[in-house]
Amino acid sequence: MTRSFAFVTDPHLDDAFTRHNQVPARENLLLLLQEIAGKGIHEVVIGGDIGEPSSHTFLFDALKEYTSACKIILGNFDKLEDVRQHYSAPGLVDGTMCYSEDRDGFRYIFFDSSSEVLADAQLQWLEQELKTAGKVLLFVHHPIVEIPIMLDALQPLQGREKIKALLLKHPHAVYIFCGHLHVTDQRQEQNIHQTVTPATSAQFVKESTEVEVDRSYFGYSIVTITGDTVTTEIVRRERDR
């Protein structure tokens, strides 16, 4: 059995970042959702930093049009009370939107890192969720495995090393899908496979020693599961000049 879903992150709809950098955030999102649906993929995970609350109706209307199933995780620019007006949180842990589901022999874990600080209750919940005989797909806005670039040191999830320690103890492969950095990055550390997906809005220059915006492309990831094998394709779309 083979199935695919898309990971779409950091649209920053109508917010100061996209307005200041003249990024057509709504247009970008619609183009990507149309492209994803055109590939026959109708499941989407939104990886956080949605945008201004006034844009949420636009987002969820678009998701209803182009997808049959969507999951949401929160980023550091998101607030639970805003998102819950449009999306019924499947689970809450100490006031954070953390939930999971088992599917096709995998455990899917959706983790709320919007506070940018790992809470003890979240860590305890995650430890219990990792007690599974199968492989794990972890969706979280912030990267967990450190990336040796300046951007990763600016706003990391405080306490992420505790999450990483739990993941490294897991007896099977763990696949992390995240965003936050507005860069493309894939790396492996022992059993952990981490993919940082490019933003739907605009990118930052990965190797720069200062924050430098790159408006030349936007993108998303396609995750395909075949049996017990997980493959990830990062899709870049060049911006029309």
N, C-alpha and C positions, 0 to 999 in steps of 0.2 A: 504494500500500500504506500502510495506517495501523496503527500499534500504539501501545500506551500502557503505561507502567509507573508505579509509585508510588515516591516518595522519602519515607522515614519516618526521623526522626532524634531523637536525644536522649531515649530513653525513660527512662533513669536508673532502671532496675528495681531496687527494693529498696535503693537507696542512701541516703546521708544526706540528700541534697537532697530527694528525694521523701518520705522519712519525716518530716523536720523540717517540711515544708510540707503534710503530710497529703494528698499527691497519690496517688490510686489508680492507680499506674503500670501495674500488670498489667492492670487493667480497661480503662484507656485504650487500651493496645496492642491488646488483643483486639477492642475496639469498632472501632478503625480498620482492623485486618486484615479483620474481617468486612465492614465497609463497602466496602473496596477490592475484595474478592472479589465482593461483591454487584454491583459495577459492571462485572464481567466482566474485571477486571484481575488477572492472576495472576503478574506479575513485580514484585518489590519490591527496592529498594536500601535497606539500613539504613545511615544516615549517621553512626554512631558514638555514643559515650557510652551504651553498652548498659546498664550497671548492674553490680551486684555479680556476681562469678563464680558465686555460688550461683543466680543467676537465668537463667543461660545455657541450661540445659536447658529451662526454660519457654519462652524465646524461640524456640529452634530447633525445639521441638516445635510451637509455634504457627505458625511459618513453614511447616513441612511440611504442616500441616493446611490452610492458606489460600493457599499459593502453590505454583506449579510450578517457579519459578526465583527465586533470590535472590542478591544480591551484598552483600558486607559491606565497609565501610571503617571504620577505627579512629579513635576520638576520643581526646581527652587523658585520659579516665578509663579507657580500655581498655588491656589488655595482650595482646600477640600470643600469648603462651603460653597464656593463658586461652581466647581465642577459637579457637585452633587445635585445641582438644580437641573442638570441635563443627563447625568449618568448615575445610575443606582450602584453605589459601591458594593461589590460582592462580599467584602469583608473589611472589618476595622480592627486595628491593633493599637490600643492606647491612643485612639483618636487619629490614627494614620491609616491610609488606604492600602492595606496589605492583604493579599488573598492568593489562593492557589487553586489549581485543578489538575486532575490526573487524566491523561489522554494518550492513547496509543503507546502505553508503556513508559511515558515520560511524565515527570512532574513539572508543571509550569508554575513558577513562582513570580508574582507581581509585587514589587517592593517599593514602598513610598519613601523617597529620600528628600522630600520637599523641604524639610526643616534644615537640611544640610548637616544634621547631627544625629548620629545613630543612638536611638533610645534603647535602654536595657530591655524593655518589653519587646521591642522589635527583634533584638538579637535572640532572645529566648524563643520567640515565635519561629524565627528562621531555623534555629537549631532543631526544633521539633519537625519542621517541614522537610528538612534534609534527611530525616529518617525514612528513607524510601529506598526500595531495591533497584529503582530505575535511574536512568540519566536525568539530569535536571536542566531546564531552561530557566534562567533567571533574568527577568526584565527589571531594570533599575535605571533611573535617569543618569546617575553619576557612575563613572568608571570605578571598578573595584580594584583591578590590577593596576599598579602605578605605571605611568607612561613618562619616560624621561624627556619631557618638554616643559617649557615655562608655563604653558596654559594649564597643565594638569595640577600645578602647585597653587594656582590662584584661588580656586573655590572647590577643593576636594570635599568629599563626604567625610566628615569628622568621625573617626572610628571604623573606617572601611577596612583597616588591617584586621579587625576582629571578624568581619565577614569573610575576608579572604582566608583566614585561619580555619574557619568552619568549612569552607568550600574545599580547601586542600585536604581535609580529612575525609571528604566524601569518597566512597569506594569506586565511584564511576565518574564519567566525564560530566563536567558542568559547563554549560554554554551561557555566557553573559551577553546580553544585548543592551546597549546603553547609548547615550548621546552626550549632551551637556557641553562638550568641548568644541563643537562645530568643526570637527576635523574627521578624517578617515583614518582608522587604525585597527589593525587586527594583530593579536599576539596571543601566545600560549605560555602558560606557566604550569608545568606538571599537568594535572588533569583539567585545568581551567582554560577554556577557549573564550577570549573576549573580543567582541566586535564593537567598535565605536562607529556609529553610523553618521554620515554627514547630515547636516541640518537641512530641513526643508526651506529655510529662509536664506541664510548666507553663511559662509565659512570664516574661520580665522586661519591665518597663515601658520601652518603647523610648526615650522622650525624657527619662527621669528622670536626674538628676545623681547618683543613688546607686542601689545595687542594690535593686530593689523587685520583688517577685514578684507576678505576675498569674495567678491560678488560674482565671480565668473561661472560658478556652477552651484547646483543644489542636488539633493539626492535622497535615497532611501535604501533599505536592504530587503532582499528576498531570502527568506529562510525556507529551505526545503527539507522535509523529513521523509526518508525512504527506509522503511523498516526501522532499524535502530541507528541509522546514520543521519547526521545533521550536516547540511552544507549551507553556506551563506554566500550570497552574491551581493556585492555593493554596486548599486546602480547610480551613475552620475549623469546628470542632465545639464548640458552646457546652456548657459543663459544666452538668449538672443541679444545680439548687440545692436 
